[in-house]
Amino acid sequence: MEIRYLRLIKAIVEEGGITRAMDVLHLSQSALSYQLKEAELQVGTQLFYRRNKKLILTPVGKKLYNSAIKILTEVDRTDEEIKRMINGESGVIRVSTECYTSYHWLPAVLKKFNSEFPNVKIEIVFEATHHPVENLISGNLDIAITSNLEQTDQVDFIQLFSDEMLAVVSNGHPWAKRSFIEAEDFQDVDLIIHSLPLETVSIFRSELIPKGINPKKLIVLPLTEASIELVKANLGVIVMANWALAPYMDQSIKTIKVTSKGFQRQQYVARMKDRKYPMYFDYFIKFLREEIKLDAES
């Protein structure tokens, strides 16, 4: 029996029904009802009798409710003790990414992390951007965020999430009527990129360099807003992650898939294999994964 099901049973009983349990568990009525059905399927029998819109514990339900009180009390106490142990630690997490546009998730992650670990400071090492793994190995970073799975025995790469890279053009661009473009199509366009060197740019590393493709012209522009304005003016094209594009999309631009199958990019957290990291690093990675995934799916 999963902990969440025990919390569900306890909340329904102690809150006097589904409506108030919804508020305590922060679930919709449909989500709560679905979890209750899952719990009953897992146990193999009913946990509540449904009588006149009331839920009354069955004998099996009573047994689980009594166990839930004991188990959840111990789980919550242990969780609080661990947090107190960790919060007593002080430290620094030095982090960097390979792209400036990735830093937009920082405020939400910091807010959540600082509430749990007020004595741990997060330092963003901007000068390590574009070469985060190299700076990790040299000792300038504690963790790095990258899509470049470099071949090294010194580093562990932990998956964060996968995003899709899309080509962005103005409605007047020849690509605007196409459902997808191939690597060879980039030979005839002015391509906007955020930074150099080229091997750190996803579209070059994964699609263009392996096929020997060189765009007609390169425009290096680190500001996303300015890059999108150039695209709108039909002065170039850019390739960006779907989540990073969301705030800028309007009727004047269009996104096109890169290759018929789409261009998927995997994001990783990189950290050193031979280093013993304090527990708060695991929590930072957990919060980071949750925030970036939510951003990617929104």
C-alpha positions as CSV (number, residue, x, y, z in Angstrom):
1,M,0.0,0.0,0.0
2,E,1.5,3.3,-1.1
3,I,1.9,6.2,1.4
4,R,-0.3,8.4,-0.7
5,Y,-3.2,6.0,-0.4
6,L,-2.8,5.9,3.4
7,R,-2.9,9.7,3.4
8,L,-6.0,9.5,1.3
9,I,-7.8,7.2,3.7
10,K,-6.8,9.2,6.7
11,A,-7.9,12.5,5.2
12,I,-11.4,11.1,4.1
13,V,-12.0,9.8,7.6
14,E,-10.7,12.7,9.6
15,E,-12.1,15.4,7.3
16,G,-15.5,13.8,7.2
17,G,-15.8,13.1,3.5
18,I,-14.4,13.8,0.1
19,T,-15.1,17.5,-0.2
20,R,-12.9,18.6,2.7
21,A,-10.3,15.9,2.0
22,M,-9.9,17.5,-1.5
23,D,-8.7,20.7,0.2
24,V,-6.4,19.0,2.6
25,L,-4.8,16.8,-0.2
26,H,-4.9,19.6,-2.9
27,L,-6.7,17.2,-5.3
28,S,-9.7,17.7,-7.6
29,Q,-12.7,15.5,-6.9
30,S,-12.0,13.4,-10.0
31,A,-8.4,12.9,-9.0
32,L,-9.3,12.0,-5.4
33,S,-12.0,9.5,-6.6
34,Y,-9.5,8.0,-9.0
35,Q,-6.9,7.5,-6.3
36,L,-9.5,5.9,-4.1
37,K,-10.4,3.4,-6.8
38,E,-6.7,2.7,-7.3
39,A,-6.3,2.0,-3.6
40,E,-9.3,-0.4,-3.5
41,L,-8.0,-2.2,-6.6
42,Q,-4.6,-2.5,-5.0
43,V,-6.1,-4.0,-1.8
44,G,-8.6,-6.1,-3.7
45,T,-11.7,-5.0,-1.9
46,Q,-13.8,-1.9,-0.9
47,L,-12.4,0.4,1.7
48,F,-15.6,2.4,2.2
49,Y,-19.3,1.7,2.0
50,R,-21.1,4.3,0.0
51,R,-24.3,5.2,1.8
52,N,-26.4,8.3,1.2
53,K,-23.4,10.1,-0.2
54,K,-21.4,9.2,2.9
55,L,-18.3,7.1,3.1
56,I,-18.2,4.6,5.9
57,L,-15.1,2.5,6.6
58,T,-15.3,-1.2,5.8
59,P,-13.5,-3.6,8.2
60,V,-10.6,-3.6,5.8
61,G,-10.8,0.1,5.7
62,K,-10.7,0.4,9.5
63,K,-7.6,-1.8,9.6
64,L,-5.8,0.4,7.0
65,Y,-6.9,3.6,8.8
66,N,-5.5,2.4,12.1
67,S,-2.3,1.5,10.4
68,A,-2.2,4.8,8.5
69,I,-2.2,6.7,11.8
70,K,0.8,4.9,13.1
71,I,2.8,4.7,9.8
72,L,2.2,8.4,8.8
73,T,3.0,9.6,12.2
74,E,6.4,7.9,12.0
75,V,7.0,9.0,8.3
76,D,6.2,12.6,9.1
77,R,8.4,12.6,12.2
78,T,11.3,11.1,10.3
79,D,10.9,13.6,7.5
80,E,11.0,16.5,9.9
81,E,14.0,15.1,11.7
82,I,15.9,14.7,8.4
83,K,15.0,18.3,7.4
84,R,16.2,19.6,10.7
85,M,19.5,17.7,10.3
86,I,20.0,19.0,6.8
87,N,18.9,22.6,7.6
88,G,21.5,22.7,10.2
89,E,24.2,22.3,7.5
90,S,25.5,25.3,5.7
91,G,27.1,25.3,2.3
92,V,27.2,26.5,-1.3
93,I,26.0,25.0,-4.6
94,R,27.8,26.5,-7.6
95,V,25.9,25.8,-10.8
96,S,25.9,26.8,-14.4
97,T,24.2,25.9,-17.7
98,E,25.3,25.8,-21.3
99,C,22.7,28.4,-22.4
100,Y,21.7,31.7,-20.9
101,T,18.0,31.1,-21.8
102,S,18.0,28.2,-19.3
103,Y,18.4,30.5,-16.3
104,H,14.7,31.6,-16.4
105,W,13.8,28.7,-14.1
106,L,16.1,30.0,-11.3
107,P,13.7,32.1,-9.3
108,A,11.2,29.4,-8.8
109,V,13.8,26.8,-7.9
110,L,15.6,29.2,-5.4
111,K,12.3,30.1,-3.7
112,K,11.5,26.4,-3.1
113,F,15.0,25.4,-2.2
114,N,15.6,28.3,0.2
115,S,12.5,27.5,2.1
116,E,13.8,24.0,2.8
117,F,17.5,24.9,3.2
118,P,18.0,28.4,4.3
119,N,21.6,27.9,5.2
120,V,22.7,26.8,1.8
121,K,23.6,29.4,-0.8
122,I,23.1,29.0,-4.5
123,E,25.8,30.7,-6.7
124,I,25.2,31.0,-10.5
125,V,28.5,31.0,-12.2
126,F,27.6,32.9,-15.4
127,E,31.2,32.8,-16.7
128,A,31.0,29.0,-16.9
129,T,28.0,29.2,-19.3
130,H,28.6,27.3,-22.6
131,H,31.4,25.2,-21.0
132,P,29.7,23.9,-17.8
133,V,31.1,20.3,-17.9
134,E,34.7,21.6,-18.4
135,N,34.3,23.9,-15.4
136,L,32.8,21.1,-13.4
137,I,35.8,18.9,-14.0
138,S,38.2,21.8,-13.2
139,G,36.5,22.5,-9.9
140,N,34.8,25.8,-10.7
141,L,31.3,24.3,-10.4
142,D,29.6,21.8,-8.1
143,I,26.9,20.8,-10.7
144,A,26.3,21.6,-14.3
145,I,23.2,21.6,-16.5
146,T,23.9,20.5,-20.0
147,S,22.5,18.7,-23.1
148,N,25.9,17.6,-24.1
149,L,26.6,14.0,-23.0
150,E,30.4,14.3,-23.1
151,Q,32.5,11.1,-23.0
152,T,34.2,11.2,-19.7
153,D,34.6,8.7,-16.9
154,Q,34.8,11.5,-14.3
155,V,31.2,12.7,-14.5
156,D,27.8,11.3,-13.8
157,F,25.0,12.5,-16.0
158,I,21.5,12.5,-14.4
159,Q,18.5,12.9,-16.7
160,L,16.3,15.9,-16.2
161,F,13.9,15.9,-19.1
162,S,13.6,15.8,-22.9
163,D,12.5,18.9,-24.9
164,E,11.9,19.4,-28.6
165,M,14.0,21.9,-30.6
166,L,11.9,23.8,-33.2
167,A,12.9,26.1,-36.1
168,V,11.2,29.6,-35.8
169,V,10.5,31.7,-38.9
170,S,8.4,34.6,-39.9
171,N,5.1,34.0,-41.7
172,G,6.7,35.4,-44.8
173,H,9.6,32.9,-44.8
174,P,9.7,30.1,-47.4
175,W,9.7,27.5,-44.6
176,A,6.5,28.8,-43.1
177,K,4.4,26.6,-45.4
178,R,6.4,23.4,-44.6
179,S,5.6,20.9,-41.9
180,F,9.3,20.1,-41.3
181,I,12.8,21.0,-42.6
182,E,16.0,18.9,-42.9
183,A,19.6,19.8,-42.0
184,E,20.4,20.6,-45.6
185,D,17.9,23.4,-45.7
186,F,20.0,25.4,-43.3
187,Q,22.6,26.0,-46.1
188,D,20.3,28.6,-47.6
189,V,19.4,30.7,-44.5
190,D,20.7,33.3,-42.1
191,L,20.8,31.4,-38.8
192,I,20.6,33.2,-35.5
193,I,22.4,31.5,-32.6
194,H,22.8,32.7,-29.0
195,S,26.5,32.0,-28.6
196,L,29.8,30.5,-29.8
197,P,31.6,28.1,-30.1
198,L,29.4,26.2,-32.6
199,E,29.9,22.8,-30.9
200,T,28.0,24.1,-27.9
201,V,25.0,25.0,-30.1
202,S,22.5,22.1,-30.1
203,I,21.5,22.3,-33.8
204,F,25.1,22.4,-34.9
205,R,26.3,19.7,-32.5
206,S,23.5,17.2,-33.3
207,E,22.5,18.0,-36.9
208,L,24.7,20.4,-38.9
209,I,28.3,19.6,-37.9
210,P,27.9,15.8,-38.4
211,K,26.5,16.4,-41.9
212,G,29.0,19.2,-42.9
213,I,26.3,21.8,-43.2
214,N,27.1,25.5,-43.0
215,P,24.4,28.2,-43.0
216,K,24.6,31.0,-45.5
217,K,25.2,33.4,-42.7
218,L,25.5,33.2,-38.9
219,I,24.1,35.9,-36.6
220,V,25.3,35.6,-33.0
221,L,22.8,37.3,-30.7
222,P,22.6,36.3,-27.0
223,L,19.3,38.1,-26.3
224,T,16.2,35.9,-27.0
225,E,13.9,38.9,-27.3
226,A,16.1,40.6,-29.9
227,S,16.5,37.3,-31.8
228,I,12.8,36.8,-32.0
229,E,12.4,40.4,-33.4
230,L,14.9,39.6,-36.2
231,V,12.9,36.5,-37.0
232,K,9.6,38.5,-37.1
233,A,11.3,40.9,-39.5
234,N,12.3,38.0,-41.7
235,L,16.0,38.7,-41.2
236,G,16.9,35.2,-40.1
237,V,15.7,31.9,-38.5
238,I,16.4,30.5,-35.1
239,V,16.2,27.0,-33.4
240,M,14.9,27.0,-29.8
241,A,13.4,24.7,-27.3
242,N,9.6,24.6,-27.3
243,W,9.3,25.7,-23.7
244,A,11.7,28.7,-24.2
245,L,9.6,29.8,-27.2
246,A,6.3,29.9,-25.4
247,P,6.4,33.5,-24.1
248,Y,7.2,34.9,-27.6
249,M,4.8,33.0,-29.8
250,D,2.2,35.1,-31.7
251,Q,0.6,35.3,-35.2
252,S,3.7,36.8,-36.8
253,I,5.9,33.7,-36.4
254,K,5.6,30.0,-37.0
255,T,7.5,26.9,-35.7
256,I,8.6,24.1,-37.9
257,K,9.8,20.6,-36.9
258,V,13.5,19.9,-37.5
259,T,13.5,16.6,-39.5
260,S,10.3,14.6,-40.1
261,K,10.8,12.8,-36.7
262,G,11.5,16.0,-34.8
263,F,14.7,17.1,-33.0
264,Q,14.6,15.9,-29.4
265,R,17.2,17.2,-26.9
266,Q,17.9,15.5,-23.6
267,Q,18.8,17.7,-20.6
268,Y,21.1,16.4,-17.8
269,V,22.5,17.4,-14.5
270,A,26.2,16.6,-14.4
271,R,28.2,16.0,-11.2
272,M,31.5,14.5,-10.3
273,K,31.6,10.7,-9.7
274,D,34.4,10.7,-7.1
275,R,32.9,13.4,-5.0
276,K,30.7,12.8,-1.9
277,Y,27.9,15.4,-2.1
278,P,25.8,16.5,0.9
279,M,22.2,15.5,0.9
280,Y,21.0,19.0,0.0
281,F,22.4,18.6,-3.5
282,D,19.9,15.7,-4.1
283,Y,17.1,18.0,-3.0
284,F,18.3,20.8,-5.3
285,I,18.4,18.4,-8.3
286,K,14.9,17.1,-7.3
287,F,13.5,20.7,-7.2
288,L,15.3,21.5,-10.4
289,R,13.8,18.5,-12.2
290,E,10.3,19.3,-11.0
291,E,10.5,23.0,-12.0
292,I,12.0,22.4,-15.5
293,K,9.6,19.6,-16.2
294,L,6.6,21.7,-15.3
295,D,8.0,24.6,-17.4
296,A,8.6,22.2,-20.4
297,E,5.0,20.8,-20.1
298,S,3.3,24.2,-19.7
